[in-house]
Amino acid sequence: MKERFFFLFIISMLACNAQNSKPNIVVIFADDLGYSDIGCYGGEIETPNLDKLANEGIRFTHIINGSKCAPSRASLLTGLYPIETGCVGPPDQMVNGVTIAELLKKEGYKTLMTGKWHGKENPVKRGFDRFFGSTHGSFNYFEPKKNQKYWEDESNLTPFIPNNKEEFYTTDEFTNRAINFLEDYKGSKEPFFLYVAYNAPHYPLQAWPQDIAKYRGKYLRGWDKLREQRFGRQQKMGLIPKNWKLSKRDVNVSSWKNYKNKDIADLTMATYAAMVDRMDQNIGKLITKLEETGRRENTLIIFLSDNGGNAEGNMWDEKNLNNKPGLKNSQAKLGIEWANASNTPFKNYKRSTFNGGQLTPFIVNWPNGNLKKGSISTQKGSIVDLMPTFLELANVKYPEGDTWTVVPEGNLKTEWKIKALSGKSLLPAIKYNKVVERENFKGYFQGSRMLISGNWKIVSNGGDGAILHLYDYPWELYNINEDGTETRNEALIYSKLVDSLDIVYRNWINETDIYTNVKSHEYYQPYYTREQKQAIEILEKDSIYNKLMAKRRAIGLSIVDKLKSANVKMKTTLGMEKLPMSYFGIVEIGRKNRDSVPELISLYKAWDNNIICGEKYCEHLGLVFFDVWKIQEKIRPRTTSLEVN
């Protein structure tokens, strides 16, 4: 009897030790941070805490995110590509998978989160023990708005009124709440998973005056010089190979020499730098707390960004004084000029699957992991690899094929079958510097798409000035080992390779669309050429063309009314037609019902004639016809992979 008791005691002690030896995991997620913004990736912004993590850990040079806020978050949490979770753009419920918090919680981890969730569910309903933050995508840093949804665990704090109103700043608050969580569990022997999702440096550009003052005047060197300096440091650090070229300045960006509002531009970038600086200060506070609680040595920390620098919107034009960068209620944005510098050495931005939109700084630090300090890894990886990495680290089995049930929440789904992981564990690369072989990497966001196989990457941004079916946009081809800045398109030279990779991509997107019920090929993204932009500026003031547009709107809304009265079932929401331009898409998608509703025949004829009149009038004026809803570009059924050639 005594022997049996002793045996059970030993087993229980071994189990306890195994539990305690599991590492803590901290994920720090920046928002809209460019590849070169932080010091250890070539930036001039002071980020000593991130730099220290890098110097005592590993920097990865080629880790892919989801190109956009909500999609990246869905991938990080599930290990699936964004579209595989049902997230094709706006925040959505994460289906077809299970979150890392849900799995780690079942294995005894405390699961904690602060910051930006940007999903439809409450994090506590998807595996987190504790949560403080917002489910929104964009925040006022100083003064939470009345409709800004803040939560503390399952309690809706909307409208959220901070107790420390004069001191409130989201980056500070999210850190303080994370520190409080760590303090609450400092006596616990259970491992923890902490997810700190900052909203910095996402617009609006708002920062503490003392942080802005630190950088004021430093950006009068301009974006051209800044890109060159960052690129030089990246090459000196060994992050960027010597044979790679710096991508050209964006064609829509003026040279600094010819730019007039230099002081405003300096203020804009100084405010952005202040936001990054403040985030780094808070990361330092978080690390200090880990040290104070004795949990630092066995804590794996990973830092990354959800997408590349953000070129949405323009810099402040001085017209609205409330939008001056730095002010508490400013809506100031970075602008394409500084975003181009933010993503050095790459081209393109957030929303794009070119490297400027999808490559992130990626720092791994783990004192007990015996990592090669200060090393740089060229291992290719993806945000979908985090889930399998964490599962291997914690020795947790992934329940592929199981039926997963979640707590009912509103009208969201409650059950689905768990899909196989799309990622692969990076632990061999992290711990042993071993190459993790991958068949390919995939990416899709609202028309921008890519596939990487070996050193080859096919990519298409979804537009070249004309509105076409997604598959009409040509692929570009780059050897990303030799030309990671994507300056030499080799698609014409290796056209057969492009065709073979195209088939792989289509097989994946076809399969994904079937089980997510998404028609990704029907997404239209207008990109205007300079000629088209000039035409728009002229036609906006042309009374004859405006009358044509007003008539078309009347016809379009009549078509929508007929579709409604006929109870036509359409994926597009018929209730959206009153929003600017929304009825155009409804009219086109509803065209297939024309013959089944007699009144629609004459209305569609009038609609088509109006389009033709608009095109002829543009020709009369000598302008490029710019209408993005040109009837000739109908929604066509997808060409399957079998019909690709």
C-alpha positions as CSV (number, residue, x, y, z in Angstrom):
1,M,0.0,0.0,0.0
2,K,2.8,2.4,1.0
3,E,4.7,1.6,-2.2
4,R,1.6,2.3,-4.3
5,F,1.1,5.7,-2.5
6,F,4.7,6.6,-3.0
7,F,4.5,5.7,-6.7
8,L,1.4,7.9,-7.1
9,F,3.2,10.7,-5.2
10,I,6.2,10.6,-7.6
11,I,3.9,10.6,-10.7
12,S,2.0,13.6,-9.4
13,M,5.3,15.5,-8.6
14,L,6.6,14.8,-12.1
15,A,3.3,16.1,-13.6
16,C,3.6,19.2,-11.4
17,N,7.2,19.8,-12.5
18,A,6.2,19.3,-16.2
19,Q,3.5,21.9,-15.7
20,N,5.8,24.4,-14.0
21,S,8.5,23.9,-16.6
22,K,6.2,25.0,-19.4
23,P,7.3,28.5,-20.5
24,N,5.2,31.6,-20.2
25,I,4.4,33.2,-23.5
26,V,4.0,37.0,-24.2
27,V,3.0,38.3,-27.6
28,I,3.4,42.0,-28.2
29,F,1.5,43.2,-31.2
30,A,2.1,46.6,-32.8
31,D,-0.5,48.2,-35.1
32,D,0.5,49.6,-38.5
33,L,4.2,49.6,-37.6
34,G,6.5,49.6,-40.7
35,Y,9.4,47.2,-41.2
36,S,12.1,49.8,-40.6
37,D,10.6,51.9,-37.8
38,I,12.3,50.4,-34.7
39,G,16.0,50.8,-34.0
40,C,17.0,47.2,-34.4
41,Y,15.5,47.1,-37.9
42,G,17.3,50.2,-39.1
43,G,15.1,53.0,-37.7
44,E,16.2,56.2,-36.0
45,I,13.3,56.1,-33.5
46,E,14.6,55.3,-30.0
47,T,13.5,51.9,-29.0
48,P,16.1,50.7,-26.5
49,N,13.8,48.0,-24.9
50,L,13.0,46.3,-28.2
51,D,16.6,46.7,-29.2
52,K,17.7,44.9,-26.0
53,L,15.2,42.1,-26.7
54,A,16.7,41.7,-30.2
55,N,20.3,41.9,-28.9
56,E,19.6,39.1,-26.4
57,G,17.4,37.2,-28.8
58,I,16.8,36.6,-32.5
59,R,15.6,38.9,-35.3
60,F,13.8,37.3,-38.2
61,T,14.0,39.0,-41.6
62,H,11.2,37.3,-43.5
63,I,8.0,36.8,-41.4
64,I,4.7,37.5,-43.2
65,N,1.7,38.9,-41.5
66,G,-1.9,39.2,-42.9
67,S,-1.5,42.6,-44.5
68,K,-4.3,44.1,-42.5
69,C,-5.5,44.5,-38.9
70,A,-8.3,42.1,-38.3
71,P,-7.0,39.4,-40.7
72,S,-3.6,39.3,-39.0
73,R,-5.2,39.0,-35.6
74,A,-7.4,36.1,-36.8
75,S,-4.3,34.3,-38.1
76,L,-2.2,34.9,-35.0
77,L,-4.9,33.4,-32.8
78,T,-5.9,30.4,-34.9
79,G,-2.9,29.4,-37.1
80,L,-5.1,29.6,-40.2
81,Y,-4.8,32.1,-43.1
82,P,-7.3,35.0,-42.6
83,I,-9.6,33.9,-45.3
84,E,-9.7,30.4,-43.9
85,T,-11.2,31.8,-40.7
86,G,-13.9,33.6,-42.6
87,C,-12.1,37.0,-42.1
88,V,-11.7,38.6,-45.6
89,G,-11.4,42.2,-44.5
90,P,-13.6,43.7,-41.8
91,P,-13.5,42.1,-38.4
92,D,-15.5,38.9,-38.3
93,Q,-16.0,35.8,-36.2
94,M,-13.1,33.4,-36.2
95,V,-14.6,30.1,-37.4
96,N,-13.1,26.8,-38.7
97,G,-10.4,26.8,-36.0
98,V,-9.7,27.2,-32.3
99,T,-7.8,30.0,-30.6
100,I,-4.4,29.5,-29.0
101,A,-6.0,30.9,-25.7
102,E,-8.7,28.2,-25.8
103,L,-6.1,25.4,-26.2
104,L,-3.6,26.7,-23.7
105,K,-6.4,27.4,-21.1
106,K,-7.4,23.7,-21.3
107,E,-3.8,22.8,-20.5
108,G,-3.6,24.9,-17.4
109,Y,-2.3,28.2,-18.7
110,K,-3.7,31.5,-17.4
111,T,-4.7,33.4,-20.5
112,L,-4.6,37.2,-20.4
113,M,-5.1,40.0,-22.9
114,T,-5.1,43.7,-23.1
115,G,-5.6,46.1,-26.1
116,K,-7.1,45.9,-29.5
117,W,-9.2,42.8,-30.2
118,H,-10.8,43.8,-33.5
119,G,-13.1,40.8,-33.8
120,K,-16.8,40.1,-33.3
121,E,-16.6,37.9,-30.3
122,N,-15.6,38.9,-26.8
123,P,-12.1,37.5,-26.0
124,V,-13.3,35.9,-22.8
125,K,-15.7,33.9,-24.9
126,R,-12.7,32.6,-27.0
127,G,-10.4,31.4,-24.2
128,F,-9.1,34.4,-22.3
129,D,-9.4,34.4,-18.6
130,R,-9.0,38.2,-18.4
131,F,-9.4,41.0,-20.9
132,F,-9.2,44.7,-20.9
133,G,-9.4,46.6,-24.1
134,S,-11.6,47.5,-27.1
135,T,-13.2,45.5,-29.8
136,H,-12.9,48.5,-32.2
137,G,-10.2,48.9,-34.9
138,S,-9.2,52.5,-34.3
139,F,-9.0,54.5,-31.1
140,N,-8.7,57.9,-29.7
141,Y,-5.6,57.6,-27.5
142,F,-6.5,60.2,-24.9
143,E,-10.3,60.4,-24.7
144,P,-12.3,57.2,-25.4
145,K,-15.4,58.1,-27.4
146,K,-18.9,57.4,-26.3
147,N,-19.4,54.7,-28.9
148,Q,-15.9,53.2,-28.4
149,K,-16.6,49.7,-27.1
150,Y,-14.3,49.0,-24.1
151,W,-14.6,45.8,-22.1
152,E,-13.3,44.5,-18.8
153,D,-13.6,40.8,-19.0
154,E,-17.3,40.3,-20.0
155,S,-18.4,43.7,-18.7
156,N,-19.2,46.3,-21.3
157,L,-17.7,49.6,-20.2
158,T,-19.2,51.6,-23.0
159,P,-19.1,54.6,-22.6
160,F,-15.7,54.1,-21.0
161,I,-14.7,57.0,-18.7
162,P,-11.2,56.5,-17.2
163,N,-10.6,57.2,-13.6
164,N,-7.3,58.8,-14.4
165,K,-8.7,61.0,-17.2
166,E,-5.8,63.5,-17.2
167,E,-3.2,60.7,-17.4
168,F,-5.1,58.3,-19.7
169,Y,-3.3,57.2,-22.9
170,T,-4.2,53.9,-24.5
171,T,-0.6,52.6,-24.8
172,D,0.1,53.4,-21.2
173,E,-3.3,52.0,-20.0
174,F,-3.0,48.7,-21.9
175,T,0.4,48.1,-20.3
176,N,-0.8,49.0,-16.8
177,R,-3.6,46.6,-17.1
178,A,-1.3,43.8,-18.3
179,I,1.0,44.6,-15.3
180,N,-2.0,44.4,-13.0
181,F,-2.9,40.9,-14.4
182,L,0.7,39.8,-13.8
183,E,0.5,41.1,-10.3
184,D,-2.8,39.3,-9.7
185,Y,-1.2,36.0,-10.6
186,K,2.3,36.5,-9.3
187,G,1.8,33.8,-6.6
188,S,0.5,31.3,-9.1
189,K,2.7,28.5,-10.3
190,E,0.6,28.1,-13.5
191,P,2.2,29.3,-16.7
192,F,0.6,32.2,-18.5
193,F,-0.1,33.4,-22.0
194,L,-0.2,37.2,-22.2
195,Y,-1.3,38.9,-25.4
196,V,-0.7,42.7,-25.5
197,A,-2.2,44.2,-28.6
198,Y,-1.3,47.9,-28.8
199,N,-3.2,50.2,-31.1
200,A,0.1,52.2,-31.6
201,P,1.2,53.6,-34.0
202,H,-2.2,53.3,-35.9
203,Y,-3.8,56.6,-36.7
204,P,-5.0,59.0,-35.4
205,L,-1.6,60.5,-34.7
206,Q,-1.8,61.5,-31.0
207,A,1.0,61.6,-28.6
208,W,2.2,63.2,-25.3
209,P,3.8,66.6,-26.0
210,Q,7.1,65.6,-24.3
211,D,7.5,62.6,-26.6
212,I,6.8,64.7,-29.7
213,A,9.3,67.4,-28.6
214,K,12.0,64.7,-28.5
215,Y,11.7,64.2,-32.3
216,R,10.7,67.7,-33.5
217,G,13.0,68.9,-36.2
218,K,14.7,65.5,-36.8
219,Y,12.6,64.8,-39.9
220,L,13.4,68.0,-41.8
221,R,16.0,65.8,-43.5
222,G,12.9,64.4,-45.5
223,W,11.7,61.0,-46.5
224,D,14.2,60.6,-49.3
225,K,17.2,60.9,-47.0
226,L,15.4,58.9,-44.3
227,R,14.9,55.9,-46.6
228,E,18.5,56.0,-47.7
229,Q,19.7,56.1,-44.1
230,R,17.5,53.4,-42.9
231,F,18.4,51.2,-45.8
232,G,22.1,51.8,-45.1
233,R,21.7,50.7,-41.5
234,Q,19.7,47.6,-42.5
235,Q,22.5,46.5,-44.8
236,K,25.2,47.3,-42.2
237,M,23.2,45.2,-39.6
238,G,23.0,42.3,-42.0
239,L,19.2,42.4,-42.2
240,I,19.2,43.2,-45.9
241,P,21.7,41.6,-48.3
242,K,24.2,43.8,-50.0
243,N,22.9,42.9,-53.5
244,W,19.4,44.0,-52.9
245,K,18.3,47.4,-54.2
246,L,16.3,50.0,-52.3
247,S,12.9,50.1,-53.9
248,K,12.1,53.3,-55.8
249,R,10.2,56.1,-54.2
250,D,6.5,55.7,-54.7
251,V,5.4,57.4,-57.9
252,N,2.7,59.2,-55.9
253,V,5.2,60.7,-53.5
254,S,6.8,64.0,-54.2
255,S,10.6,64.4,-53.8
256,W,11.4,66.1,-50.5
257,K,13.1,68.9,-52.3
258,N,9.9,69.8,-54.1
259,Y,7.6,69.4,-51.1
260,K,6.4,72.7,-49.7
261,N,4.9,72.0,-46.2
262,K,8.1,70.7,-44.7
263,D,7.4,71.8,-41.1
264,I,4.0,70.0,-41.1
265,A,5.6,66.9,-42.5
266,D,8.2,67.1,-39.8
267,L,5.5,67.4,-37.1
268,T,3.6,64.5,-38.6
269,M,6.6,62.1,-38.5
270,A,7.7,63.4,-35.1
271,T,4.3,62.5,-33.7
272,Y,4.4,59.1,-35.2
273,A,7.9,58.5,-33.8
274,A,6.7,59.7,-30.4
275,M,3.9,57.0,-30.5
276,V,6.5,54.3,-31.3
277,D,8.8,55.6,-28.6
278,R,6.0,55.5,-26.0
279,M,5.2,51.9,-27.0
280,D,8.8,51.0,-26.4
281,Q,8.8,52.7,-23.0
282,N,5.8,50.6,-22.0
283,I,7.4,47.4,-23.3
284,G,10.2,48.2,-20.9
285,K,7.8,48.6,-18.0
286,L,6.2,45.2,-18.9
287,I,9.6,43.5,-18.9
288,T,10.5,45.0,-15.6
289,K,7.3,43.6,-14.1
290,L,8.2,40.1,-15.4
291,E,11.6,40.4,-13.7
292,E,10.1,41.6,-10.4
293,T,7.7,38.6,-10.3
294,G,10.5,36.2,-11.1
295,R,8.9,35.0,-14.3
296,R,11.2,36.6,-16.9
297,E,13.7,33.8,-17.4
298,N,11.2,31.3,-18.5
299,T,9.1,33.7,-20.6
300,L,9.2,33.6,-24.4
301,I,8.5,37.1,-25.8
302,I,7.6,37.6,-29.4
303,F,7.2,41.1,-30.9
304,L,5.6,41.8,-34.4
305,S,3.3,44.1,-36.3
306,D,-0.1,43.3,-37.9
307,N,0.8,44.8,-41.3
308,G,3.1,47.3,-43.0
309,G,3.1,51.1,-42.6
310,N,-0.2,52.7,-43.5
311,A,-0.6,55.0,-46.5
312,E,-4.4,55.5,-46.0
313,G,-5.3,59.2,-46.0
314,N,-3.2,62.4,-46.4
315,M,-1.1,64.4,-44.0
316,W,-2.7,67.3,-42.3
317,D,-3.6,70.1,-44.7
318,E,-3.8,72.9,-42.0
319,K,-7.5,73.5,-42.9
320,N,-9.0,71.9,-39.7
321,L,-7.0,73.1,-36.8
322,N,-8.3,70.3,-34.6
323,N,-6.6,67.7,-36.8
324,K,-3.1,69.0,-36.1
325,P,-0.9,66.0,-35.4
326,G,-0.5,65.3,-31.7
327,L,-3.7,66.9,-30.4
328,K,-6.1,64.9,-28.2
329,N,-8.9,64.8,-30.8
330,S,-6.8,65.0,-34.0
331,Q,-7.6,62.6,-36.8
332,A,-4.2,63.2,-38.4
333,K,-2.7,60.4,-40.6
334,L,0.9,59.5,-41.6
335,G,0.4,60.0,-45.3
336,I,1.8,58.0,-48.2
337,E,5.1,59.9,-48.0
338,W,6.2,58.8,-44.6
339,A,4.5,55.4,-45.0
340,N,6.9,54.8,-47.9
341,A,9.8,55.5,-45.6
342,S,8.3,53.4,-42.8
343,N,8.4,50.3,-45.0
344,T,12.0,50.7,-46.1
345,P,13.4,49.0,-48.1
346,F,10.2,47.6,-49.6
347,K,7.5,49.0,-51.7
348,N,3.7,49.2,-51.0
349,Y,1.8,49.4,-47.8
350,K,-0.8,48.0,-45.5
351,R,-3.5,46.0,-47.5
352,S,-0.9,44.9,-50.0
353,T,0.7,41.5,-50.4
354,F,3.9,43.1,-51.7
355,N,6.6,43.0,-49.0
356,G,5.9,46.5,-47.9
357,G,2.5,45.4,-46.8
358,Q,3.2,42.0,-45.4
359,L,6.7,41.7,-43.9
360,T,7.0,42.5,-40.2
361,P,9.8,43.1,-37.7
362,F,9.9,39.8,-35.7
363,I,11.8,39.6,-32.5
364,V,12.0,36.4,-30.3
365,N,13.5,36.5,-26.8
366,W,13.6,33.7,-24.3
367,P,16.3,33.6,-21.6
368,N,15.8,29.9,-20.7
369,G,15.6,29.0,-24.4
370,N,19.4,29.3,-24.8
371,L,18.9,31.3,-28.0
372,K,21.9,32.5,-30.0
373,K,22.0,36.1,-28.8
374,G,21.9,38.9,-31.3
375,S,21.5,36.5,-34.2
376,I,19.6,37.2,-37.4
377,S,17.5,34.4,-39.0
378,T,16.5,34.4,-42.7
379,Q,14.0,31.6,-42.1
380,K,10.8,32.3,-44.0
381,G,7.8,32.2,-41.8
382,S,4.2,33.4,-41.4
383,I,1.9,34.7,-38.7
384,V,0.1,31.4,-39.1
385,D,3.2,29.7,-37.7
386,L,2.7,31.2,-34.2
387,M,-0.1,28.8,-33.1
388,P,1.8,25.6,-34.0
389,T,5.0,27.1,-32.4
390,F,3.2,27.8,-29.1
391,L,1.5,24.4,-29.1
392,E,4.9,22.6,-29.5
393,L,6.4,24.8,-26.9
394,A,3.6,23.9,-24.4
395,N,3.3,20.3,-25.6
396,V,-0.3,20.7,-26.5
397,K,-2.1,18.6,-29.1
398,Y,-4.1,20.4,-31.8
399,P,-7.6,18.9,-32.1
400,E,-7.8,18.8,-35.9
401,G,-11.1,17.3,-37.2
402,D,-12.9,17.7,-33.8
403,T,-16.2,19.6,-33.5
404,W,-15.6,22.8,-31.6
405,T,-18.3,24.5,-29.7
406,V,-18.2,28.0,-28.4
407,V,-20.4,30.0,-25.9
408,P,-23.4,31.5,-27.7
409,E,-23.0,35.2,-28.4
410,G,-25.6,37.1,-30.3
411,N,-26.2,35.6,-33.7
412,L,-22.7,34.2,-34.1
413,K,-22.0,30.6,-34.9
414,T,-21.6,28.2,-32.0
415,E,-20.2,25.1,-33.7
416,W,-17.9,24.0,-36.5
417,K,-15.4,21.4,-37.5
418,I,-11.7,22.3,-36.8
419,K,-9.6,22.7,-39.9
420,A,-6.0,21.5,-40.2
421,L,-3.4,24.1,-39.2
422,S,-2.0,26.1,-42.1
423,G,1.2,27.0,-40.2
424,K,4.2,25.0,-39.1
425,S,6.2,25.3,-35.8
426,L,9.2,27.6,-36.0
427,L,10.6,26.2,-32.8
428,P,13.4,24.3,-34.6
429,A,14.5,27.6,-36.2
430,I,14.2,29.5,-32.9
431,K,16.0,27.0,-30.6
432,Y,18.4,25.2,-32.9
433,N,18.8,27.4,-36.0
434,K,17.4,24.6,-38.1
435,V,15.7,25.3,-41.4
436,V,11.9,24.7,-41.3
437,E,11.0,23.5,-44.7
438,R,7.7,24.8,-46.1
439,E,5.9,23.9,-49.3
440,N,4.5,27.4,-49.8
441,F,3.1,30.5,-48.2
442,K,-0.2,32.1,-49.3
443,G,-1.8,35.5,-48.9
444,Y,-5.0,37.1,-49.9
445,F,-6.6,40.4,-48.9
446,Q,-9.5,42.0,-50.9
447,G,-7.9,41.5,-54.3
448,S,-4.3,41.6,-53.3
449,R,-2.9,38.0,-53.4
450,M,0.4,36.2,-53.4
451,L,2.0,32.8,-53.2
452,I,5.6,32.0,-52.3
453,S,7.2,28.7,-53.3
454,G,10.9,28.4,-52.5
455,N,12.6,31.5,-53.6
456,W,9.8,32.5,-56.0
457,K,6.9,34.7,-55.3
458,I,3.9,35.5,-57.5
459,V,2.0,38.6,-56.4
460,S,-0.7,40.8,-57.7
461,N,-2.0,44.0,-56.1
462,G,-5.5,43.7,-57.6
463,G,-5.4,46.7,-59.9
464,D,-3.5,48.6,-62.5
465,G,-6.0,51.4,-63.2
466,A,-8.8,49.4,-64.6
467,I,-11.6,47.5,-62.9
468,L,-11.5,43.9,-63.9
469,H,-12.3,40.4,-62.6
470,L,-9.7,39.4,-60.0
471,Y,-8.1,36.8,-62.2
472,D,-7.6,39.4,-65.0
473,Y,-5.0,41.2,-63.0
474,P,-1.6,39.9,-64.1
475,W,0.7,38.1,-61.7
476,E,4.2,39.5,-61.1
477,L,7.1,37.2,-60.4
478,Y,10.0,37.9,-58.1
479,N,13.0,35.9,-56.9
480,I,12.7,37.0,-53.3
481,N,16.1,35.5,-52.3
482,E,17.9,37.7,-54.8
483,D,15.4,40.5,-55.1
484,G,13.5,40.8,-51.8
485,T,12.6,44.4,-52.5
486,E,10.7,43.3,-55.6
487,T,12.3,45.5,-58.2
488,R,12.6,43.1,-61.1
489,N,9.4,41.5,-62.3
490,E,10.4,38.2,-64.1
491,A,6.9,37.0,-65.0
492,L,7.5,37.3,-68.8
493,I,10.8,35.4,-68.6
494,Y,9.4,32.5,-66.5
495,S,5.8,32.5,-67.7
496,K,5.5,28.7,-67.3
497,L,6.6,29.0,-63.7
498,V,3.9,31.7,-63.2
499,D,1.3,29.4,-64.7
500,S,2.2,26.5,-62.4
501,L,2.2,28.6,-59.3
502,D,-1.1,30.2,-60.4
503,I,-2.7,26.7,-60.4
504,V,-1.5,26.1,-56.9
505,Y,-2.9,29.4,-55.8
506,R,-6.3,28.8,-57.4
507,N,-6.6,25.3,-56.0
508,W,-6.1,26.8,-52.5
509,I,-8.5,29.8,-53.0
510,N,-11.1,27.6,-54.6
511,E,-11.0,25.1,-51.7
512,T,-11.1,27.8,-49.2
513,D,-14.0,29.6,-50.7
514,I,-16.1,26.4,-50.7
515,Y,-15.9,25.8,-46.9
516,T,-16.0,29.5,-45.9
517,N,-18.8,30.4,-48.4
518,V,-16.8,33.4,-49.6
519,K,-16.4,34.5,-53.2
520,S,-13.0,36.1,-53.0
521,H,-12.8,36.4,-56.8
522,E,-15.7,38.8,-56.8
523,Y,-13.9,41.5,-54.9
524,Y,-13.3,44.7,-56.9
525,Q,-10.7,47.2,-55.9
526,P,-10.4,50.4,-57.9
527,Y,-6.9,51.7,-58.5
528,Y,-6.8,54.9,-60.6
529,T,-4.0,55.9,-63.0
530,R,-2.9,59.5,-63.1
531,E,-5.0,60.1,-66.2
532,Q,-8.1,58.7,-64.5
533,K,-7.5,60.9,-61.4
534,Q,-7.3,63.9,-63.7
535,A,-10.5,62.9,-65.4
536,I,-12.2,62.5,-62.0
537,E,-11.2,66.0,-60.9
538,I,-12.6,67.6,-64.1
539,L,-15.8,65.6,-64.2
540,E,-16.6,66.3,-60.6
541,K,-17.2,69.9,-61.6
542,D,-18.9,69.1,-65.0
543,S,-22.7,69.8,-64.8
544,I,-23.6,67.6,-67.8
545,Y,-21.8,64.6,-66.4
546,N,-23.3,65.2,-63.0
547,K,-26.8,65.1,-64.5
548,L,-25.9,61.7,-66.1
549,M,-24.8,60.4,-62.8
550,A,-27.9,61.7,-61.0
551,K,-30.1,59.9,-63.6
552,R,-28.1,56.7,-63.3
553,R,-28.6,56.8,-59.5
554,A,-32.3,57.1,-60.0
555,I,-32.3,54.2,-62.4
556,G,-30.1,52.2,-60.0
557,L,-32.2,52.7,-57.0
558,S,-35.3,51.7,-59.0
559,I,-33.5,48.4,-59.9
560,V,-32.7,47.9,-56.3
561,D,-36.4,48.4,-55.3
562,K,-37.5,45.9,-57.9
563,L,-35.0,43.3,-56.7
564,K,-36.3,43.9,-53.2
565,S,-39.9,43.5,-54.1
566,A,-39.2,40.3,-56.0
567,N,-37.5,38.9,-52.9
568,V,-34.4,38.1,-54.8
569,K,-31.8,36.4,-52.6
570,M,-28.4,38.1,-52.9
571,K,-25.1,37.9,-50.9
572,T,-24.8,41.6,-51.1
573,T,-26.8,43.4,-48.4
574,L,-29.8,45.2,-50.1
575,G,-30.1,47.5,-47.1
576,M,-26.8,49.2,-48.1
577,E,-28.1,50.8,-51.3
578,K,-28.5,54.3,-49.7
579,L,-24.8,54.6,-48.9
580,P,-22.7,56.4,-51.5
581,M,-21.9,54.1,-54.5
582,S,-23.2,50.9,-52.8
583,Y,-26.2,50.5,-55.1
584,F,-23.8,50.2,-58.1
585,G,-22.5,46.8,-56.8
586,I,-26.1,45.7,-56.0
587,V,-27.2,46.5,-59.5
588,E,-24.4,44.5,-61.1
589,I,-24.8,41.5,-58.9
590,G,-28.5,41.5,-59.4
591,R,-28.2,41.6,-63.2
592,K,-28.5,37.8,-63.3
593,N,-32.1,38.2,-62.2
594,R,-33.1,40.5,-65.0
595,D,-35.0,38.0,-67.1
596,S,-37.0,36.6,-64.2
597,V,-38.5,40.1,-63.2
598,P,-40.1,41.7,-66.3
599,E,-39.8,45.3,-65.1
600,L,-36.0,44.8,-64.8
601,I,-35.4,44.4,-68.5
602,S,-36.2,48.0,-69.4
603,L,-34.5,49.3,-66.3
604,Y,-31.2,47.5,-67.1
605,K,-31.5,48.7,-70.7
606,A,-31.8,52.3,-69.4
607,W,-28.8,51.7,-67.1
608,D,-26.6,50.4,-69.8
609,N,-27.5,53.3,-72.2
610,N,-26.6,55.7,-69.4
611,I,-23.2,54.1,-69.1
612,I,-22.7,54.3,-72.8
613,C,-23.6,58.0,-72.8
614,G,-21.2,58.6,-70.0
615,E,-18.4,56.9,-71.9
616,K,-19.1,58.9,-75.1
617,Y,-19.3,62.1,-73.3
618,C,-15.8,61.4,-71.8
619,E,-14.5,60.7,-75.3
620,H,-16.0,64.0,-76.5
621,L,-14.1,65.8,-73.8
622,G,-10.9,63.9,-74.6
623,L,-10.8,62.3,-71.2
624,V,-10.2,58.7,-70.2
625,F,-13.4,57.0,-69.2
626,F,-12.9,56.5,-65.5
627,D,-16.2,54.9,-64.3
628,V,-15.3,52.1,-62.0
629,W,-18.6,50.4,-62.4
630,K,-18.3,50.1,-66.2
631,I,-21.0,47.6,-67.3
632,Q,-18.7,45.9,-69.8
633,E,-16.7,44.5,-66.8
634,K,-19.4,42.1,-65.5
635,I,-18.9,39.7,-62.6
636,R,-18.0,36.5,-64.3
637,P,-17.9,33.0,-62.8
638,R,-14.4,32.1,-61.5
639,T,-12.1,30.2,-63.9
640,T,-11.3,27.0,-62.1
641,S,-7.8,25.7,-61.8
642,L,-8.6,23.1,-64.5
643,E,-9.4,25.9,-66.9
644,V,-6.5,28.1,-66.1
645,N,-4.8,27.7,-69.5
